[in-house]
Amino acid sequence: MTAYTGIQGQNILIVSSDPANPVEGQIWYNSTSNLLKGYQFAAGAWATGGNLNTARFEPALGVIGIQTASLMVAGSLPGFTNATESYNGTSWTSLPGTYPGSIGYFAGCGTQTAALGAGGYPPINGLNSANTWNGSAWTSAGTFPTAVYTCPLIGTNTAAILAGGASTGGGPTNASQSYNGSSWTTTSNINTARRGHNGVGIQTAGLIFGGGTNTESWNGSSWTNTTSIPASTTTAGAAGLQTTALMFGGSAPANTGATFSFNGTSWTAENSMATARRGIGSGGTQTSALASGGATSGVTATSATEEWTGAALVTKTITTS
């Protein structure tokens, strides 16, 4: 049998507890647990989370909250609901503060206790009204110039940008509209009119993708075309920021569970979700995201939730298999 030192040119460290700051490829023997361990790369993966109380699809497109403190607002059943639910990382709780109107296909952003919702369907031309959430109730946040639906809202409940969407007659628009906490203003148009897309980031550094293959970044004053996503996708889920984004699921054109990450320059295929779906409620970051609800086929809504843990260097026990 060849000794490890003969292959690698070094001895295996024997320790009573795992190293606090190991480096990739490091191997050691833990004399307390009697286990041989190593520090290695682990690909990102989806795991099952708690089911929604109300199965639905096409809730607020956008990122509302984080994986352990998220919000699900309105959506299709089929038909439409105004139900609001919160997630604590384990289970969903139905909240008494229902959205002002039973709608779907609208835009949302913010946190579990400070969110913003805008637009929505019906009607076919979209809504031009917005509402803010304070953790217990929804309050009017005024109206904006171009009524829209099936588009993202990027930012917070006091500083957001609404980009594109379906408008008059359901056709796509390139309208871009910003909110400062009290009023709405028309801003520079996106480059490609689209609907069914998603977005991440903040009001001055955003990213939109989907509704086709186009990706556009926002610097607070203008939109710039950047690297296209690998597949034309609509109504996917999203998480993250402008240079650390995650897109998952959607229709491409069949429902998919495909997941892609973006590093500010290029998109990379990741492990897929267990349940292929479109019209997903989403939240979180590139390394810790949440996918909830969606339609698995036609207008069949699911209550399933999946939690994403991104790629990382982790301590693994070395076995013979």
Rosetta blueprint (number, residue, H / E / L):
1 M L
2 T L
3 A L
4 Y H
5 T H
6 G H
7 I H
8 Q H
9 G L
10 Q L
11 N L
12 I L
13 L E
14 I E
15 V E
16 S L
17 S L
18 D L
19 P L
20 A L
21 N L
22 P L
23 V L
24 E L
25 G L
26 Q L
27 I E
28 W E
29 Y E
30 N E
31 S L
32 T L
33 S L
34 N L
35 L E
36 L E
37 K E
38 G E
39 Y E
40 Q E
41 F E
42 A E
43 A L
44 G L
45 A E
46 W E
47 A E
48 T E
49 G L
50 G L
51 N L
52 L L
53 N L
54 T L
55 A L
56 R L
57 F E
58 E L
59 P L
60 A L
61 L E
62 G E
63 V E
64 I E
65 G E
66 I E
67 Q L
68 T L
69 A E
70 S E
71 L E
72 M E
73 V E
74 A E
75 G E
76 S E
77 L L
78 P L
79 G L
80 F E
81 T E
82 N E
83 A E
84 T E
85 E E
86 S E
87 Y E
88 N L
89 G L
90 T L
91 S L
92 W E
93 T E
94 S E
95 L E
96 P L
97 G L
98 T L
99 Y L
100 P L
101 G L
102 S L
103 I E
104 G E
105 Y L
106 F L
107 A E
108 G E
109 C E
110 G E
111 T L
112 Q L
113 T L
114 A L
115 A E
116 L E
117 G E
118 A E
119 G L
120 G L
121 Y E
122 P L
123 P L
124 I L
125 N L
126 G L
127 L E
128 N E
129 S E
130 A E
131 N E
132 T E
133 W E
134 N L
135 G L
136 S L
137 A L
138 W E
139 T E
140 S E
141 A E
142 G E
143 T E
144 F E
145 P E
146 T E
147 A E
148 V E
149 Y E
150 T L
151 C L
152 P L
153 L E
154 I E
155 G E
156 T L
157 N L
158 T L
159 A L
160 A E
161 I E
162 L E
163 A E
164 G E
165 G E
166 A E
167 S L
168 T H
169 G H
170 G H
171 G L
172 P E
173 T E
174 N E
175 A E
176 S E
177 Q E
178 S E
179 Y E
180 N L
181 G L
182 S L
183 S L
184 W E
185 T E
186 T E
187 T E
188 S L
189 N L
190 I L
191 N L
192 T L
193 A L
194 R E
195 R L
196 G L
197 H E
198 N E
199 G E
200 V E
201 G E
202 I E
203 Q L
204 T L
205 A E
206 G E
207 L E
208 I E
209 F E
210 G E
211 G L
212 G E
213 T L
214 N L
215 T E
216 E E
217 S E
218 W E
219 N L
220 G L
221 S L
222 S L
223 W E
224 T E
225 N E
226 T E
227 T L
228 S L
229 I L
230 P L
231 A L
232 S L
233 T E
234 T E
235 T L
236 A L
237 G E
238 A E
239 A E
240 G E
241 L E
242 Q L
243 T L
244 T E
245 A E
246 L E
247 M E
248 F E
249 G L
250 G L
251 S E
252 A L
253 P L
254 A L
255 N E
256 T E
257 G L
258 A L
259 T E
260 F E
261 S E
262 F E
263 N L
264 G L
265 T L
266 S L
267 W E
268 T E
269 A E
270 E E
271 N L
272 S L
273 M L
274 A L
275 T L
276 A L
277 R E
278 R E
279 G L
280 I L
281 G E
282 S E
283 G E
284 G E
285 T L
286 Q L
287 T L
288 S E
289 A E
290 L E
291 A E
292 S E
293 G L
294 G L
295 A E
296 T E
297 S E
298 G L
299 V L
300 T E
301 A E
302 T L
303 S L
304 A L
305 T E
306 E E
307 E E
308 W E
309 T E
310 G L
311 A L
312 A E
313 L E
314 V E
315 T E
316 K E
317 T E
318 I L
319 T L
320 T L
321 S L
